[in-house]
Amino acid sequence: MTITRGKSEAEAEKMVTWRRNANILGFCFMLLIPSPHEATRRRVSVLGLLPVTRFMGRSNLTAGVLPAIHLALDHVTNHPAIIKDYALQLALTDTQCDNAKGLKAFYDAIKYGPNHLMVFGGVCPSVTSIIAESLKGWNLVQLSFAATTPVLADKKKYPYFFRTVPSDNAVNPAIVKFLKHFKWGRVGTLTQDIQRFSEVRNDLTGELEDSDIQIADTESFSNDPCISVKKLKGNDVRIILGQFDEHMAAKVFCCAYYEDMYGSKYQWIIPGWYQALWWQQANSSICSGRNLLSAMEGYIGVDFEPLSTKDIKTISGRTPQQYEKEYNEKRSDVESSKFHGYAYDGIWVIAKTLQRAMENLRASSRHQRIQDFNYTDHKLGKIFLDAMNETNFFGVTGQVMFRNGERMGTIKFTQFQDGDEVKVGEYNAVADSLELINDTIRFQGQEPPKDQTFIRMQRRQINLPLYSILSALTIVGMIMAGTFLFFNIKNRNQKLIKMSSPYMNNLIILGGMLSYASIFLFGLDGSFVSEGTFESLCTVRTWILTVGYTTAFGAMFAKTWRVHAIFKNVKMKKKIIKDQKLLVIVGGMLLIDLCILICWQVVDPLKRTVEEYNLEPDPAGRDIAILPFLEHCENTHMTIWLGIVYAYKGLLMLFGCFLAWETRNVSIPALNDSKYIGMSVYNVGIMCIIGAAVSFLTRDQPNVQFCIVALVIIFCSTITLCLVFVPKLITLRTNPDAATQNRRFHFTQNQKKEDSKTSTSVTSVNQASTTRLDGLQSENHRLRMKITELDKDLEEVTMQLQDTPEKTTYIKQNHYQELNDILSVRNFTDSKDGEQAVLKNHLDQNPPAQWNTPEPSRTRKDSIEDINSPEHIQRRLSLQLPILHHAYLPSIGGVDASCASPCVSPSASPRHRHVQPSFRVMVSGL
């Protein structure tokens, strides 16, 4: 039964095909039989070139246009104002879409037929181009209604060729207008390697360039379009203009499906002349039908409009809708052709051309008629050509007019929506206007796709909360520095502050405040200031940080160097280093900095540069890409300049660390900050090395880099200021008189080149007390003179004691009184001299001599008798006088420290016990 049914269906199909072919032949026969109106008119013949017997079947083009041609001939004949007294006769010639057969049929018609005034037809591109190229020799004008190949637009090669149908290139201006409407300025093309499509692509390229639309990529393929599709995606092409037939279209969309080049981010624009439901007939084994439909959804098809949609009467007195109704009635069961309207208007173009030619002949006073035309009549042929160029009327396909032989028609836009093609707009080539039907075009997303991945520049900037926190810490540091400055200035006359060089302290504070201020500038980028201001900040912040660092570190370096110079003074000579010399050292460092910075600014100034990073997807999921960028302050030879600065600062820092290490064991209560300055030098050196290294490694992370740089600056400045000034604050608050009470100092220093520790006398003078040194030396000289006088008095007392023993008690009492006066003088000089400096010296290894007094064991009476005895007096004087002589002379500088040996027994009277001496040397100011 299956076979029988197959045979029955095949026979039925053959029967239907035979009937259609019969209808075609019937239409052709009807064209040759004159109508009743034509019987009384002169006939003018027009040669018709159509593939009549080739491709007989359901989709035959000729079968679809013959009813329209027959209607046009009837309407022209019945029109009262068109070519009166003449009747058009179409002599059909079968070209069979074969070059040889078509050319032979054309020559046979020329040779054996009547003189044809024009040629109507030309469907197959190859046959049409061959015949059109030879028309000039026959002075024949050809009008085609179906040849859309762009090759025929060459007027130098085909000067006598016209067509009522727009060429394939006619869609290009419409596409450009459509692209501009949606503001798509970047597209890509995908073309099948066929001459027809290549020619359209070449013309489209010129249109796009003239309209300043960028062609991001141009791809072509022969059989496999997937590679080209992948390249388009790699070049970020979002709007794809395709030129390929329906068979390749299925493959293209399957490739687009697998490359994910469909949906809301992409828009495909392809030819719209494909057959209805072409995707169902396409044989594509690449993807399933469901995937194919998913990729096709939303594509835009572009093709000429078969019939005008305007409800306006045409030249025939009928609207396009009325004509279409008559056409459908006349074609019966023959499949409609989209060219039928252009064939209908083509007959009217020929009629209007002949009418205009007759009018021109009558106006020229030439006794010639259109039927007098022959193939050698160049003048009449030129009249027909000019009349054709002047064609302008409204037909069923819209406004009919030519520009260089090309039809200025109407282009329609359709969109594939849910498995169906929906008209969304049209382009009028005559008015160069695009009209979109409201609410018909539907995109996959909420808005039309973008022509490329929209790149949003995103600055990698410092977070405002981080900048606020570090700025707050910086402000606290500057307030603290200001407090220290106020304290240092207010107490500059205090011995504790004066001994630590207040001018150097002020420089340390100033350098710290400049370093603090640079933090504010390092946190400013393009989000806060303009590009020009940012470029200026590059220079300003570099200068401020460099000068601040040199000022603070230079002052610490100078103070450390002074301590080192004093305590490394092996010759123990008097050494005076005033603040003026330290200021010169700091000024020299600043001068070197200024020279480097000025040369840097003049030769190769810092400029704003932008470093871009890889694209990142939008976190919010929008159809944009994030392009992070970071602003830097750089110049051409950045490495060289940084190397110079780092080398200079590094050497200075290393030398400062060396000085700090050399003076690490020096403990100077009077100076009270030399040890802390050394600690500050260590901290600054280590933190600067760490900060510079980490800052370089995190240059692409501005938040991390700014945080590290700011914390290093804050830490170094804060630690330095606190180590220098907090001990002074504590000392002045807890013991304000410590500077005047502590008049001696001790120091210990390891000698690397010696095997044992030795104590040395060290000279150190407060700089503020050097002016009082002369007065103290005069006082010392006066006391020495008084010692000389006392020696003379002592000798006189000794002589008297030998002569008058009974005066011993009186002399002894007077001597005790004189000794007490001498000791009080010593205490006075000792207290005055302590205001100038605190001294240290070696003490004798032996204990000092002690005064001896007799034991009070006897009764007062026995004691008086014993004392008055001559033996006791002589013995006592022989012992006490030398003791007295050695006891008070060292206390006032009359005896060298090395001669302090015991002269009396340890049981001497406590009243005359010697106080431990303090040895002095001349001092100079610190």
RAKALIN-V900627 format. One record per backbone hydrogen bond with DSSP energy under -1.0 kcal/mol. NH is the residue of the N-H (numbers start at 1). CO is the residue of the C=O. If there is no record, write none. Layout:
NH & CO
NH & CO
//
This chain:
5 & 1
6 & 2
7 & 3
8 & 4
9 & 5
10 & 6
11 & 7
12 & 8
13 & 9
14 & 10
15 & 11
16 & 12
17 & 13
18 & 14
19 & 15
20 & 16
21 & 17
22 & 18
23 & 19
24 & 20
25 & 21
26 & 22
27 & 23
28 & 24
29 & 25
30 & 26
31 & 27
33 & 29
41 & 38
42 & 85
44 & 87
46 & 89
47 & 118
48 & 91
49 & 120
50 & 93
52 & 50
60 & 57
65 & 61
66 & 62
69 & 65
70 & 66
71 & 67
72 & 68
73 & 69
74 & 70
75 & 71
76 & 72
77 & 73
78 & 74
86 & 83
87 & 42
89 & 44
91 & 46
93 & 48
95 & 50
98 & 95
102 & 98
103 & 99
104 & 100
105 & 101
106 & 102
107 & 103
108 & 104
109 & 105
110 & 106
111 & 107
112 & 108
113 & 109
117 & 45
119 & 141
120 & 47
121 & 143
122 & 49
128 & 124
129 & 125
130 & 126
131 & 127
132 & 128
133 & 129
138 & 135
140 & 135
142 & 160
143 & 119
144 & 162
152 & 149
153 & 150
154 & 151
155 & 153
158 & 154
161 & 158
162 & 142
164 & 144
168 & 148
170 & 167
172 & 169
175 & 171
176 & 172
177 & 173
178 & 174
179 & 175
180 & 176
181 & 177
182 & 178
183 & 180
184 & 179
187 & 214
188 & 239
189 & 217
190 & 241
191 & 219
192 & 243
193 & 221
194 & 192
198 & 194
199 & 195
200 & 196
201 & 197
202 & 198
203 & 199
204 & 200
205 & 201
206 & 202
207 & 203
208 & 204
209 & 205
210 & 206
211 & 207
212 & 209
213 & 208
214 & 185
216 & 187
219 & 189
221 & 191
229 & 225
230 & 226
231 & 227
232 & 228
233 & 229
234 & 230
235 & 231
236 & 233
237 & 232
240 & 267
241 & 188
242 & 269
243 & 190
249 & 245
250 & 246
252 & 248
253 & 249
254 & 250
255 & 251
256 & 252
257 & 253
258 & 254
259 & 255
261 & 256
267 & 238
269 & 240
270 & 300
272 & 302
278 & 275
280 & 277
282 & 278
284 & 282
292 & 288
293 & 289
294 & 290
295 & 291
296 & 292
297 & 293
298 & 416
299 & 296
300 & 268
301 & 414
302 & 270
303 & 412
305 & 410
308 & 396
312 & 310
314 & 318
315 & 394
317 & 314
323 & 319
324 & 320
325 & 321
326 & 322
327 & 323
328 & 324
329 & 325
330 & 326
331 & 327
334 & 331
340 & 337
343 & 339
344 & 340
345 & 341
346 & 342
347 & 343
348 & 344
349 & 345
350 & 346
351 & 347
352 & 348
353 & 349
354 & 350
355 & 351
356 & 352
357 & 353
358 & 354
359 & 355
360 & 356
361 & 357
362 & 358
363 & 359
364 & 360
365 & 362
366 & 361
368 & 366
372 & 369
373 & 370
377 & 374
378 & 376
381 & 377
382 & 378
383 & 379
384 & 380
385 & 381
386 & 382
387 & 383
388 & 384
389 & 385
390 & 386
391 & 388
393 & 400
395 & 398
398 & 395
400 & 393
403 & 406
406 & 403
408 & 401
409 & 407
411 & 427
412 & 303
413 & 425
414 & 301
415 & 422
416 & 299
417 & 420
420 & 417
422 & 415
424 & 413
425 & 413
426 & 435
427 & 411
428 & 433
429 & 409
432 & 428
433 & 428
435 & 426
437 & 424
440 & 437
456 & 625
458 & 627
460 & 629
461 & 459
467 & 463
468 & 464
469 & 465
470 & 466
471 & 467
472 & 468
473 & 469
474 & 470
475 & 471
476 & 472
477 & 473
478 & 474
479 & 475
480 & 476
481 & 477
482 & 478
483 & 479
484 & 480
485 & 481
486 & 482
487 & 483
488 & 484
489 & 485
490 & 486
491 & 487
492 & 489
494 & 491
498 & 494
499 & 495
501 & 498
505 & 501
506 & 502
507 & 503
508 & 504
509 & 505
510 & 506
511 & 507
512 & 508
513 & 509
514 & 510
515 & 511
516 & 512
517 & 513
518 & 514
519 & 516
522 & 518
523 & 519
524 & 521
528 & 525
529 & 525
534 & 530
535 & 531
536 & 532
537 & 533
538 & 534
540 & 536
541 & 537
543 & 539
544 & 540
545 & 541
546 & 542
547 & 543
548 & 544
549 & 545
550 & 546
551 & 547
552 & 548
553 & 549
554 & 550
555 & 551
556 & 552
557 & 553
558 & 554
559 & 555
560 & 556
561 & 557
562 & 558
563 & 559
564 & 560
565 & 561
566 & 562
567 & 563
568 & 564
569 & 566
570 & 568
572 & 569
582 & 578
583 & 579
584 & 580
585 & 581
586 & 582
587 & 583
588 & 584
589 & 585
590 & 586
591 & 587
592 & 588
593 & 589
594 & 590
595 & 591
596 & 592
597 & 593
598 & 594
599 & 595
600 & 596
601 & 597
602 & 598
603 & 599
604 & 600
607 & 634
609 & 632
611 & 630
613 & 628
616 & 626
621 & 618
624 & 622
625 & 454
626 & 616
627 & 456
629 & 458
630 & 611
632 & 609
634 & 607
641 & 637
642 & 638
643 & 639
644 & 640
645 & 641
646 & 642
647 & 643
648 & 644
649 & 645
650 & 646
651 & 647
652 & 648
653 & 649
654 & 650
655 & 651
656 & 652
657 & 653
658 & 654
659 & 655
660 & 656
661 & 657
662 & 658
663 & 659
664 & 661
666 & 663
672 & 668
677 & 673
678 & 674
679 & 675
680 & 676
681 & 677
682 & 678
683 & 679
684 & 680
685 & 681
686 & 682
687 & 683
688 & 684
689 & 685
690 & 686
691 & 687
692 & 688
693 & 689
694 & 690
695 & 691
696 & 692
697 & 693
698 & 694
701 & 698
705 & 701
706 & 702
707 & 703
708 & 704
709 & 705
710 & 706
711 & 707
712 & 708
713 & 709
714 & 710
715 & 711
716 & 712
717 & 713
718 & 714
719 & 715
720 & 716
721 & 717
722 & 718
723 & 719
724 & 720
725 & 721
726 & 722
729 & 725
730 & 726
731 & 727
732 & 728
733 & 729
734 & 730
735 & 731
738 & 735
741 & 737
742 & 738
743 & 741
765 & 924
766 & 836
769 & 766
772 & 769
773 & 770
776 & 772
777 & 773
778 & 774
779 & 775
780 & 776
781 & 777
782 & 778
783 & 779
784 & 780
785 & 781
786 & 782
787 & 783
788 & 784
789 & 785
790 & 786
791 & 787
792 & 788
793 & 789
794 & 790
795 & 791
796 & 792
797 & 793
798 & 794
799 & 795
800 & 796
801 & 797
802 & 798
803 & 799
804 & 800
807 & 804
808 & 805
811 & 807
812 & 808
813 & 809
814 & 810
815 & 811
816 & 812
817 & 813
818 & 814
819 & 815
820 & 816
821 & 817
822 & 818
823 & 819
824 & 820
825 & 821
826 & 822
827 & 823
828 & 824
829 & 825
830 & 826
831 & 827
832 & 828
833 & 829
834 & 830
835 & 832
836 & 833
837 & 833
839 & 743
857 & 855
863 & 859
864 & 860
865 & 861
866 & 862
867 & 863
868 & 864
873 & 869
874 & 870
875 & 871
876 & 872
877 & 873
878 & 874
880 & 876
881 & 877
883 & 879
884 & 880
885 & 881
886 & 882
887 & 883
888 & 884
892 & 889
893 & 890
894 & 889
899 & 896
900 & 897
901 & 899
908 & 905
912 & 909
913 & 910
//
